[in-house]
């Protein structure tokens, strides 16, 4: 059925549920996994008349180092889960302004045939107002998406 599953993570407990479910699916199908972490782009300071609207704590290089460190930490959890289950695993991080876009680009680049991820499961007004990266992936993906709640 599926041979290559993309598993996005942000390192949160919620994402860990999606990682576990995705790796379990991959193990049962004999598929391989690519873990992905989406890094938001660096935002330079914006200056206005006599005011600074945004003051970053880090330079662009420091931001990149910090973001890559967070990505490696989050992706290490995917690697450990895969190793425990005996599933082949690769990891990558991508930069994108919108996480769903980075996830979909990573899936295309790695030639994945499915995506497995978790969702907060917000419904009603909360889901409508807050939106969800998972719902955006579902709306824009041409690949099957396994959603874990």
N, C-alpha and C positions, 0 to 999 in steps of 0.2 A: 504494500500500500504506500506508505511514506518511507522515503529513504534518507531524507535530510531535513531535520526540524530546527528552526530558528527559535531560540529562547531568549527573549529580552529580559533584562533585569536592571533594577536601580539599586539593588542591595538591601531593599527593605524586607521586613517580615512578610508582607503581602506578596512581594515578588517571589520570595522563597517558595511559597505555595505553588506558584506557576512553574518554577524551576523543577520542583519535585514531580509534579504531574507530567511535565514535558519529558523529563528524563525517564520516568516510568513508562510513558508511551513509547519513547525511542527504544528502550530496552526490550519491550514486548514485541516490537516490530523489527528489531535488528537494524534500526536506523542510526545515523550519526547525528550529532548535535553541534550547532554553532551558537554560542552564547554571545549576546551583544549588549553593550552599554552605550547609551546615547549621551554625549557631552554637549551641553548648551554652548553656543559660541560666546567668546569673550565680548563683553560690552564695555567699550571705552567710555571715559567720563564725558558727560554732556554739560557744557557750561552755558549759562544764560546771562542776562544782564544782572550783574552783581550777586549772582547766586550759583551755586553748584547743585544741580538736580540729582546727580548720581556720582558718588565718590567710591570707586572700587577700592577694596583693601589690597588687591594684588595687581602686579603688572601683568601684561599678557603672558609672558613666559612663566611667571609664578602661578598664574591661573591654570595654564596648560599642565604644568607639573602636578598641581594639586588635583585637578580633574582626572588626570591619568592615574594617579595614585588611588583615587576613589574607584575608578573603573576597574583597575586590577584587583582591588579588594573584593568588589562585587562579583567579578567574573571568576575569582578563585572559588567562590561558593558553587558556581556552576561546574567548574572542573572537578571539585571534590565529589559532588553528587554524581557526576558521570563516572568518575573513577570507581566509586563505590558500587555503581550499578553495572560496571563493565561496558560502558558506552563510549565510543570514540567521540572526542570533543575538540573543537577549536573555539577560540574566543577572539573577539575584536571589539574595538570601540570606534564609534563614528561621531562626527560633530554635525549637529542639526539644530536649527532653531525650534523645530517641533519634534518631540520624541517619536510620534507616529511616523513621520516622514523618514527619520533616521532608521527606524525599525524596518520599514518597507524597502528602503534603499539597500540596507544590509541583507535582507532576504533575497533581493534580486542579485546582488553582487556575489553572494555565496551560493546561488542557485538552489535555494531551499525549496521544498515542495509543501511545507506546512509551517505554521507559527503556533507556538504554545505559550500562553501568557496568563497572568492573573488579572482580576478586576475587583474593584471595591464593591461592585454590585449596587451602586447607588441607583435608585429608581425615582420615578416621579419628578418633582420639581428640582430636587438636588441633582439628579442626573442631567436634567435639561439645562440648568444654569451653570453647573460646574463643568459639564462635559466630561469626557474621559478619553485618555489616550487609547484605551482598549476599544472604545466605540469608534474612534477615528480609524484605528487599524482595521476593524471590522468593515467600516464603510468604504475604505479605500483599497483594501487588499483583494487581489485576484486569487490569492492562495487560501486554502482552508485554514481557519484559526480555531484552536482549542482554547476556550476560556475557562479558567478555574476560579471559583469564588471561595 
